[in-house]
Amino acid sequence: MPLFILLVFSGNPIINVFPTPKLLIVIYTPLFIFYVFKISRWKLSLSYFYYIIIFIATVLLIVILQRLVLGFVSLPGVIVFIVNFLLSVFTLLYYKLRSINFLDAYIKLISALSAISIPFWLFNQISYYGIDLVNVKSLGLYTSFPRNFVNPIVRNSGMFWEPGAFAGYLIVGLAFIILRNKRLSLGEYKLSTILIVLGIVSSMSTTGYVLLGIMFSLYSVYNFKWGKVIIVPVCIVLISWTYNELNFLQDKIEQQFIGSQNLGYGEVSNTRFGTVYLDAEYILANPIIGNGLHEKTRFRFHPWMTTTGFGNGFTDFIADWGLILFAWWIICVYDFARKQTNSIYLAIIYVSLFFLVLQGEQFLNFPFFMTFFILPIVNQRNI
């Protein structure tokens, strides 16, 4: 249940039904922390607290420097960021205390969410249903989208805010299967893999399709004797055919890339490539400490902008928080993968997958992806 709630706070639009959605996580997190302390009988290793203090101190130092350099910081945004981190930490500690493998719990949960989403997605092709939200409807476990002339086939968003987000969380499930097996194999997760792949296919996500193709190619090379000679060329042909035949995939990639190249001075685009073009200006302006979370400083070179709804989580996080915090996250992702698999090769593949996942959505704004800041510590230490 705590992992499910963590995912709910990591992109389920049903949260937006409440007048102040961010207040929910601020209320829930202290209560959950109290519960974790209670089940641990108020005894947790001091190493966790040292790490938490170091992380929060680093964030506060960056915030202070942002205040000095930029003249303004968003205190509510900083508070929610720290609360997200604390929720991720104590969710991991909860599973550690219960002697439940976090990766295994996630694989089973995300594959179950994928299985649940399929019938709702099929019914969504003929009906638009659920609680009315902004531009979508939600049943909590499934987000419903309207079908129209522009989008004759509704894509599967699962319980998240859009299909690309669902695909990202499903790809994480496949990555966790690699870590659990310590190699590129399915092991005991064959059914989970099938359910996750069905979810990715039904999401019709560009990033999801590309990453699924890459992972299938790597799996083929690793597990089949003739993989390099036969299977990889077949995969390349299939990927090429998919790209050319599925108009939504080809048009989306080409239009976004061309559109970003044709941007004039002062123009912006919320596509993946357009976002990189926009964020680069802010990263170069403040590469170390970032530009803060408030649009007043984050988009100070484009003062007419009033939204942060941009689609590249990699460059967005660096533009917000700078290279120090992002490098910390990447190092933690690599360290955790290397310790799990005892393989530098698989750890590099793992980091590369997460690097590509971030190209799709602003995942690092959510507590689930912040678990990687603490996963290596929780994994190697006793309670």
Stockholm file with secondary structure:
# STOCKHOLM 1.0

chainA/1-383         MPLFILLVFSGNPIINVFPTPKLLIVIYTPLFIFYVFKISRWKLSLSYFYYIIIFIATVLLIVILQRLVLGFVSLPGVIVFIVNFLLSVFTLLYYKLRSINFLDAYIKLISALSAISIPFWLFNQISYYGIDLVNVKSLGLYTSFPRNFVNPIVRNSGMFWEPGAFAGYLIVGLAFIILRNKRLSLGEYKLSTILIVLGIVSSMSTTGYVLLGIMFSLYSVYNFKWGKVIIVPVCIVLISWTYNELNFLQDKIEQQFIGSQNLGYGEVSNTRFGTVYLDAEYILANPIIGNGLHEKTRFRFHPWMTTTGFGNGFTDFIADWGLILFAWWIICVYDFARKQTNSIYLAIIYVSLFFLVLQGEQFLNFPFFMTFFILPIVNQRNI
#=GR chainA/1-383 SS CHHHHHHHTTTCGGGGGSSSHHHHHHHHHHHHHHHHHHHTTTCCCHHHHHHHHHHHHHHHHHHHHHHHHHSCCCHHHHHHHHHHHHHHHHHHHHHHHTTCCHHHHHHHHHHHHHHHHHHHHHHHTTCCCSEECSSCEECSSCEECCCCSSCSSCCCCTTSSSHHHHHHHHHHHHHHHHHHHTSSSCTTCHHHHHHHHHHHHHHTCHHHHHHHHHHHHHHHHHHCTTIIIIIHHHHHHHHHHHHHHCHHHHHHHHHHHHHHHTCCTTCCCCSHHHHHHHHHHHHHHSTTTCCCSSHHHHTTTSTTCCCCCCSCHHHHHHHHHCHHHHHHHHHHHHHHHHHHHSCHHHHHHHHHHHHHHTTTSCGGGSHHHHGGGTHHHHHHSCC
#=GC SS_cons         CHHHHHHHTTTCGGGGGSSSHHHHHHHHHHHHHHHHHHHTTTCCCHHHHHHHHHHHHHHHHHHHHHHHHHSCCCHHHHHHHHHHHHHHHHHHHHHHHTTCCHHHHHHHHHHHHHHHHHHHHHHHTTCCCSEECSSCEECSSCEECCCCSSCSSCCCCTTSSSHHHHHHHHHHHHHHHHHHHTSSSCTTCHHHHHHHHHHHHHHTCHHHHHHHHHHHHHHHHHHCTTIIIIIHHHHHHHHHHHHHHCHHHHHHHHHHHHHHHTCCTTCCCCSHHHHHHHHHHHHHHSTTTCCCSSHHHHTTTSTTCCCCCCSCHHHHHHHHHCHHHHHHHHHHHHHHHHHHHSCHHHHHHHHHHHHHHTTTSCGGGSHHHHGGGTHHHHHHSCC
//
